[in-house]
Every structure is written in C-alpha cells, then in structure tokens.
Amino acid sequence: MVEFSSGVKGIALNLENENVGIVVFGSDIAIKEEDLVKHTGSIVDVPAGKAMLGRVVDVLGVPIDGRGALQR
C-alpha cells in the first residue's frame, strides 16, 4: 500500500520507469501532481469477524454506515 501526503491510501498496480499506476482507496480530490507518496510497508488488510456482520464498510474496512466504530 501507499499513502499520499493528504492521508489518502492506495495500492500500486503497475510500476514503469516514468510512471506508477495507483488505485486510490477514497476520494482523489486532495491528491495533487507532485504530492509526496510513501510506501506504508503493509499490504491491504481489513478486519474480519462477527463485528463485521451487517455492517457497511469502505475498501479499507472503515465503517460508513453511521453506526460507529467496529467493536473488537
């Protein structure tokens, strides 16, 4: 995974000499040309378990259903 200076995360899918293709997990509004992007050192992972049943989460496992944080 990678993280832009704005905090938006994504994953690099293609690496070329002059370009890198990144799928952005979230809004790209805050991303600007020449922004700093760093490797997070982790792979994509999301929580799993009974607390996820019936919940709506985004691609990073963050609840977006208005029911608060996931209980661990």
C-alpha positions as CSV (number, residue, x, y, z in Angstrom):
1,M,0.0,0.0,0.0
2,V,1.0,3.6,-0.4
3,E,-0.2,6.8,1.4
4,F,-0.3,10.3,-0.1
5,S,0.7,13.3,2.0
6,S,-3.1,14.1,2.3
7,G,-3.6,10.7,4.1
8,V,-5.4,9.1,1.2
9,K,-4.3,5.5,0.7
10,G,-4.0,3.3,-2.4
11,I,-2.2,0.4,-3.9
12,A,0.3,0.5,-6.7
13,L,-0.7,-1.9,-9.5
14,N,1.8,-1.1,-12.2
15,L,5.4,0.2,-12.0
16,E,7.0,1.7,-15.0
17,N,10.3,3.7,-15.5
18,E,8.5,7.1,-15.6
19,N,5.1,6.3,-14.1
20,V,3.3,4.4,-11.4
21,G,-0.3,3.4,-11.6
22,I,-2.2,3.6,-8.3
23,V,-5.7,2.6,-7.4
24,V,-6.9,5.2,-4.9
25,F,-9.0,4.0,-1.9
26,G,-11.1,7.1,-1.3
27,S,-11.6,10.5,-2.8
28,D,-8.8,11.8,-5.1
29,I,-9.8,15.5,-4.6
30,A,-6.9,16.1,-2.1
31,I,-4.3,14.5,-4.4
32,K,-2.2,16.9,-6.5
33,E,0.5,16.4,-9.0
34,E,4.0,16.1,-7.4
35,D,2.5,15.2,-4.0
36,L,4.7,13.1,-1.7
37,V,3.7,9.4,-1.7
38,K,5.2,6.9,0.6
39,H,5.2,3.1,0.9
40,T,3.3,2.1,4.1
41,G,5.2,-1.2,4.5
42,S,1.9,-3.1,4.7
43,I,-0.4,-5.0,2.4
44,V,-4.1,-4.3,2.1
45,D,-6.0,-5.8,5.1
46,V,-9.4,-5.3,6.6
47,P,-10.9,-6.5,9.9
48,A,-12.9,-9.7,9.9
49,G,-15.1,-11.4,12.4
50,K,-18.6,-11.2,13.9
51,A,-18.4,-7.4,14.4
52,M,-18.5,-7.1,10.6
53,L,-21.8,-8.9,10.2
54,G,-24.5,-6.5,9.0
55,R,-22.1,-3.6,8.7
56,V,-21.2,-1.5,5.7
57,V,-17.5,-0.6,5.3
58,D,-15.3,1.0,2.7
59,V,-12.4,-0.8,0.9
60,L,-10.2,-0.3,4.0
61,G,-12.7,-1.7,6.5
62,V,-13.7,1.7,7.8
63,P,-17.4,1.8,8.8
64,I,-19.5,4.0,6.5
65,D,-23.0,3.0,7.8
66,G,-23.3,5.6,10.5
67,R,-23.3,3.0,13.3
68,G,-20.0,4.0,14.9
69,A,-16.7,2.2,15.1
70,L,-16.3,-1.6,14.9
71,Q,-16.2,-3.4,18.2
72,R,-13.3,-5.7,18.6
